[in-house]
Amino acid sequence: MAVRKFLDLSTAHLSPAARAWLSEGSTLNHAANYHGLAGGAAMSALGATLTGWFMHAPNLPDCGRTLYGIPEDLFPVIRHARAKGCDYICFDADAEILPELPVLDEDSAATGPAAASKPMAFSYFEVRPCIETYTRLADQIEHGNVDSFRSEEEYAAALAQAEAGGERFKAFWTIFGIDREGPGFAIGDFTTKAAAHEIMNAILAPMAAARDTLDAGSRSSTPITVLCDRIDAASNLLEDFINQSSNMERI
């Protein structure tokens, strides 16, 4: 029976880019494992916990190239884990901050490990085209790498290159939530752009209804009593949407 060690480490050692990479990988793995969507994330990003992430600590190449798309600021952490004989890393908001590793979240270092776990808040949503390409690794395990594109021109060029290359690939459309700190998080994958926009519009429908309710009551000729009723109605629409969506965890 094989027993492997993991390094328990504070999320203060994660940069915004590393957090975004781990979050996106965790989302892709969840979509693959529970919903049969796409082929999962890069091999090193395994999953999310309530207060952090769990990842594999691979042997890094000496040539300086990236592996599985891992952000380079994770390299010192991975090498530290390997030096300690650990095959995995558990990033946890309540874990210890190690003085020998760089602290990349100054808020966590200043106020303690618990501050590293901040609630995610999407500022808006985007639908992006994505391409997942597959490569065969030395150990015969197939690895899929996903690229998303902010413009359809870049996507068209990448798609043409993938088709000409003859390697196995998959093209799809993904809804991303854009966090207030900047990173994008994959929410769901769809076979067509229209299907992705249909679901995004369904997510936005309660907010759009609240906006339309307020717009209808904002005309200068609207009596104050009617305007107050409109504001209450819009507030009730949003409150119902939040409460019905929160699954016993109040927002």
Protein Blocks (a to p, Z undefined) as FASTA:
>chain_A
ZZdddddddfklpcfklmmmmmmmmmmmmmmmmnopajbjafklnbdcfkbccddddddd
fkopaeehiafklmmmmmmmmmnopabdcddfkbccdfkbccfbfklmmnojklmpccdd
dfbdcdddddddddddfkopacddddddfbfklmmmmmmmmmmnopacddddddddddfk
lpacdfbdcfbfklmmmmmmmmmmmmmmmmmmmmmmmpfklcfklmmmmmmmmmmmmmmm
mmmmnnopaZZ
